[in-house]
């Protein structure tokens, strides 16, 4: 089966997702001169439903329709944010990740109309976020602030902020960069101040597993260091078997010498309990590193915390 003359790329239809697709199209065009690309946008359950994700299907709400289009042959390549792809279960049968693109910034950013930093926000400030990860960390470090539920893509959240539904927002820095809205950022938070989600800043390209020539061609877009980091993080989450209401955070990092480490945390929703683990791979492969860090947290009581959270 040769590479198609036109590669159809399926993605969520949000402005941010479509901006991500443009990056993929540019990289595919550079890697495969003469091949055309076409975008197949789909509206996912997660984009249509603005309530609690646990009432639909958790993170799978952002991937199900994209996966279905790929498996049905309506597209050749799917683009996913790794943080939205469930790791507690395998990829849909018949599909594989063909490449992980070079990782973008993993940090979160604070958006405040007055330009205040997180530490400058006065008591009672309403911070818009529906992330249990962010809410747990804010509860621990800034208990005088109040999280208000706010879902939807970044542009929609910025509109809600302008309409007064919140006083500040916490958003992914990489997302704001992708939609060209870094102008609204008041402060970029370090990973120590706000631990990122598993898979932060990583775009993955998914293909049908029997589409070998296309997989080989698309793999040229992959970044080896990002592949190692994603593998460690996703195995960590797989072993931990968290759900969409579990405040879990962490990130792997390959340093300039090629050494891989993984730092991760599990929180109670109120932020009062925080379990920490940090290990270097040494001779371990990335998947084994992810397993080791997950086991370290399970030994500290992560299972009891995760299972004790309604979902």
C-alpha positions as CSV (number, residue, x, y, z in Angstrom):
1,X,0.0,0.0,0.0
2,X,1.8,3.2,-1.1
3,X,1.6,6.5,0.7
4,X,-1.6,8.3,-0.5
5,X,-1.2,11.4,-2.7
6,X,-3.3,13.3,-0.3
7,X,-3.0,12.5,3.4
8,X,-6.2,13.2,5.3
9,X,-5.7,14.4,8.8
10,X,-8.5,14.0,11.4
11,X,-8.6,16.2,14.5
12,X,-11.0,17.9,16.9
13,X,-12.6,21.0,15.3
14,X,-11.7,23.4,18.1
15,X,-9.5,26.5,17.1
16,X,-6.6,25.1,19.1
17,X,-6.8,21.7,17.6
18,X,-7.0,23.1,14.1
19,X,-3.9,25.3,14.9
20,X,-2.1,22.1,16.0
21,X,-3.1,20.4,12.7
22,X,-1.4,23.3,10.8
23,X,1.9,22.5,12.5
24,X,1.5,18.9,11.5
25,X,0.6,19.8,7.9
26,X,3.7,22.0,7.7
27,X,6.0,19.3,9.0
28,X,4.5,16.7,6.7
29,X,4.9,18.9,3.7
30,X,8.6,19.4,4.6
31,X,9.2,15.7,5.2
32,X,7.2,14.5,2.2
33,X,7.5,16.9,-0.7
34,X,4.8,16.6,-3.3
35,X,2.3,15.0,-0.9
36,X,-0.9,17.0,-0.3
37,X,-2.7,17.2,3.0
38,X,-6.4,17.6,3.8
39,X,-8.0,18.3,7.2
40,X,-11.0,16.3,8.4
41,X,-12.4,18.1,11.5
42,X,-14.8,16.3,13.8
43,X,-16.8,17.6,16.8
44,X,-16.1,15.3,19.8
45,X,-18.3,14.6,22.8
46,X,-15.8,16.4,25.0
47,X,-16.2,19.6,22.9
48,X,-20.0,19.4,22.9
49,X,-20.5,18.6,26.6
50,X,-19.4,21.4,28.9
51,X,-20.4,19.7,32.1
52,X,-18.4,17.2,34.3
53,X,-16.4,14.9,32.1
54,X,-17.0,12.0,34.5
55,X,-20.6,12.1,33.4
56,X,-19.8,11.2,29.9
57,X,-16.6,9.2,29.4
58,X,-13.8,11.1,30.9
59,X,-10.8,11.8,28.7
60,X,-12.1,9.4,26.1
61,X,-14.7,12.1,25.3
62,X,-12.0,14.0,23.4
63,X,-10.8,11.1,21.3
64,X,-13.6,8.7,20.5
65,X,-14.9,10.4,17.4
66,X,-11.4,11.1,16.1
67,X,-10.5,7.4,16.6
68,X,-13.7,6.3,14.8
69,X,-12.9,8.4,11.8
70,X,-9.5,6.9,11.5
71,X,-10.7,3.3,11.9
72,X,-13.5,3.9,9.4
73,X,-11.0,4.9,6.8
74,X,-12.3,8.5,6.6
75,X,-8.8,9.8,7.5
76,X,-5.2,8.5,7.4
77,X,-3.6,10.2,10.4
78,X,-5.1,11.5,13.6
79,X,-3.6,14.3,15.7
80,X,-4.0,14.1,19.4
81,X,-2.9,16.0,22.5
82,X,-1.3,13.2,24.5
83,X,-2.8,14.7,27.7
84,X,-6.2,13.9,26.3
85,X,-5.6,10.3,25.3
86,X,-6.6,7.8,28.1
87,X,-3.6,5.8,29.3
88,X,-5.6,3.5,31.6
89,X,-6.5,1.4,28.6
90,X,-4.8,0.6,25.3
91,X,-5.2,2.6,22.1
92,X,-8.2,1.4,20.0
93,X,-7.4,-2.0,18.4
94,X,-6.0,-1.5,15.0
95,X,-4.2,1.8,15.7
96,X,-0.7,2.8,16.8
97,X,1.1,6.0,17.6
98,X,3.4,6.7,14.6
99,X,5.2,9.7,16.1
100,X,5.4,12.1,19.0
101,X,6.3,15.6,17.8
102,X,8.9,17.6,19.6
103,X,7.4,18.7,23.0
104,X,6.1,22.2,23.5
105,X,6.2,24.0,26.8
106,X,4.7,22.0,29.7
107,X,3.9,24.9,32.0
108,X,0.6,26.5,33.0
109,X,0.0,30.3,32.6
110,X,-2.1,32.6,34.7
111,X,-4.4,35.0,32.9
112,X,-5.6,38.0,34.9
113,X,-7.0,41.2,33.3
114,X,-5.0,43.4,35.7
115,X,-1.8,41.5,35.2
116,X,-1.6,40.2,38.7
117,X,0.6,37.2,39.5
118,X,-0.8,34.1,41.4
119,X,0.7,35.3,44.7
120,X,-0.8,38.8,44.2
121,X,-4.4,37.6,43.8
122,X,-6.6,38.8,46.7
123,X,-8.6,36.4,48.9
124,X,-11.8,35.2,47.2
125,X,-10.5,35.6,43.7
126,X,-12.4,33.3,41.4
127,X,-10.0,31.2,39.3
128,X,-11.7,29.6,36.3
129,X,-10.6,25.9,35.8
130,X,-12.3,22.5,35.7
131,X,-9.0,20.7,36.1
132,X,-9.0,18.6,39.3
133,X,-5.1,18.7,39.1
134,X,-5.0,22.5,39.2
135,X,-7.8,22.8,41.8
136,X,-6.0,20.4,44.2
137,X,-2.7,22.3,43.9
138,X,-4.3,25.7,44.3
139,X,-6.2,24.4,47.4
140,X,-2.8,23.4,48.9
141,X,-0.8,26.5,48.0
142,X,-3.4,29.3,47.8
143,X,-6.4,28.2,49.9
144,X,-7.7,31.8,49.9
145,X,-8.6,31.5,46.2
146,X,-11.8,30.0,44.9
147,X,-11.9,27.7,41.8
148,X,-14.9,28.0,39.7
149,X,-15.8,25.3,37.1
150,X,-15.0,26.4,33.6
151,X,-14.7,24.1,30.6
152,X,-14.5,24.8,26.9
153,X,-11.6,25.6,24.6
154,X,-9.2,28.4,25.5
155,X,-10.9,31.0,23.3
156,X,-14.3,30.3,25.0
157,X,-12.7,30.5,28.4
158,X,-11.1,33.9,27.6
159,X,-14.6,35.1,26.5
160,X,-16.1,33.9,29.8
161,X,-13.3,35.7,31.7
162,X,-14.1,38.9,29.7
163,X,-17.8,38.4,30.6
164,X,-17.0,38.3,34.3
165,X,-17.7,34.6,35.0
166,X,-14.3,34.4,36.7
167,X,-11.6,36.8,37.8
168,X,-8.6,34.9,36.5
169,X,-7.9,31.8,34.5
170,X,-5.3,29.0,34.5
171,X,-4.5,27.7,31.0
172,X,-1.8,25.7,29.3
173,X,1.0,27.9,28.0
174,X,1.4,25.8,24.9
175,X,-2.2,26.1,24.1
176,X,-2.1,29.9,24.3
177,X,1.0,29.9,22.1
178,X,-0.8,27.7,19.5
179,X,-3.7,30.1,19.2
180,X,-1.5,33.2,19.3
181,X,-2.8,34.6,22.6
182,X,0.3,34.9,24.7
183,X,-0.6,38.6,25.0
184,X,-3.1,37.7,27.8
185,X,-0.5,35.9,30.0
186,X,0.2,37.6,33.3
187,X,2.5,34.9,34.7
188,X,4.0,31.6,33.6
189,X,4.0,29.2,36.5
190,X,7.0,26.8,37.0
191,X,6.3,23.1,37.1
192,X,7.2,23.2,40.8
193,X,4.4,25.8,41.4
194,X,1.9,24.0,39.3
195,X,2.7,20.4,38.3
196,X,1.6,19.8,34.7
197,X,-0.7,17.0,33.5
198,X,0.7,13.8,32.1
199,X,1.5,14.3,28.4
200,X,1.5,18.1,28.6
201,X,2.7,19.8,25.5
202,X,3.0,16.7,23.3
203,X,1.2,16.1,20.0
204,X,0.9,12.5,18.8
205,X,0.2,11.2,15.4
206,X,-1.9,8.0,15.2
207,X,-2.3,5.7,12.2
208,X,-3.9,2.4,11.4
209,X,-1.4,-0.3,12.3
210,X,-1.6,-2.0,8.9
211,X,-0.8,1.2,7.1
212,X,3.0,0.4,7.2
213,X,4.3,2.8,4.5
214,X,2.4,5.8,6.0
215,X,3.6,4.9,9.5
216,X,7.2,4.8,8.3
217,X,6.8,8.1,6.5
218,X,5.1,9.8,9.4
219,X,7.6,8.5,11.9
220,X,10.1,11.0,10.4
221,X,8.3,13.7,12.3
222,X,8.9,12.0,15.6
223,X,11.3,13.4,18.3
224,X,13.2,10.7,20.1
225,X,13.5,12.6,23.4
226,X,9.8,13.3,23.4
227,X,9.0,9.7,22.6
228,X,11.0,8.6,25.6
229,X,9.2,11.1,27.9
230,X,5.8,10.2,26.6
231,X,6.4,6.5,27.0
232,X,7.5,6.9,30.6
233,X,4.6,9.2,31.5
234,X,1.9,7.1,29.8
235,X,3.2,3.9,31.4
236,X,3.1,5.7,34.8
237,X,-0.5,6.6,34.3
238,X,-1.4,3.1,33.0
239,X,0.0,1.4,36.1
240,X,-1.6,4.0,38.4
241,X,-5.0,3.4,36.7
242,X,-6.3,6.9,37.5
243,X,-9.7,8.3,36.4
244,X,-10.7,11.7,35.2
245,X,-11.4,12.9,38.7
246,X,-8.0,11.9,40.0
247,X,-5.7,14.8,40.7
248,X,-2.5,13.3,39.1
249,X,0.4,15.3,37.8
250,X,3.9,14.7,36.5
251,X,6.4,15.0,33.8
252,X,9.4,13.2,32.4
253,X,12.4,15.1,31.3
254,X,15.4,14.1,29.2
255,X,18.4,16.3,30.0
256,X,21.1,17.4,27.6
257,X,23.1,14.3,28.4
258,X,20.2,12.0,27.5
259,X,19.4,11.1,31.1
260,X,15.7,10.5,31.7
261,X,13.8,11.3,34.9
262,X,10.2,11.2,36.0
263,X,8.7,13.4,38.7
264,X,5.0,12.7,39.6
265,X,2.4,13.5,42.3
266,X,-1.0,12.2,43.4
267,X,-3.2,14.6,45.4
268,X,-6.4,14.4,47.3
269,X,-9.0,16.8,45.8
270,X,-8.7,19.2,48.7
271,X,-4.9,19.4,48.3
272,X,-4.3,18.4,51.9
273,X,-2.5,15.2,51.0
274,X,0.3,15.1,48.3
275,X,2.3,12.0,47.5
276,X,5.6,12.6,45.6
277,X,8.0,10.4,43.7
278,X,11.0,11.3,41.6
279,X,13.3,8.8,39.9
280,X,16.1,8.7,37.3
281,X,16.0,6.0,34.7
282,X,19.6,5.1,34.9
283,X,19.7,1.7,33.0
284,X,15.9,1.5,33.0
285,X,14.0,1.9,29.8
286,X,11.3,4.6,29.8
287,X,8.4,2.2,30.4
288,X,10.1,0.6,33.3
289,X,10.8,4.1,34.8
290,X,7.1,4.9,34.5
291,X,6.2,1.7,36.2
292,X,8.8,2.2,39.0
293,X,7.5,5.7,39.8
294,X,3.9,4.5,39.8
295,X,4.8,1.7,42.2
296,X,6.5,4.2,44.5
297,X,3.3,6.2,44.7
298,X,1.2,3.1,45.2
299,X,3.4,2.1,48.1
300,X,2.6,5.5,49.6
301,X,-1.1,5.0,49.4
302,X,-2.0,6.3,45.9
303,X,-4.5,3.5,45.3
304,X,-6.5,4.4,48.3
305,X,-6.6,8.1,47.4
306,X,-7.6,7.4,43.7
307,X,-10.3,4.8,44.6
308,X,-11.7,7.0,47.3
309,X,-12.5,9.8,44.8
310,X,-16.0,9.5,43.3
311,X,-16.1,9.3,39.5
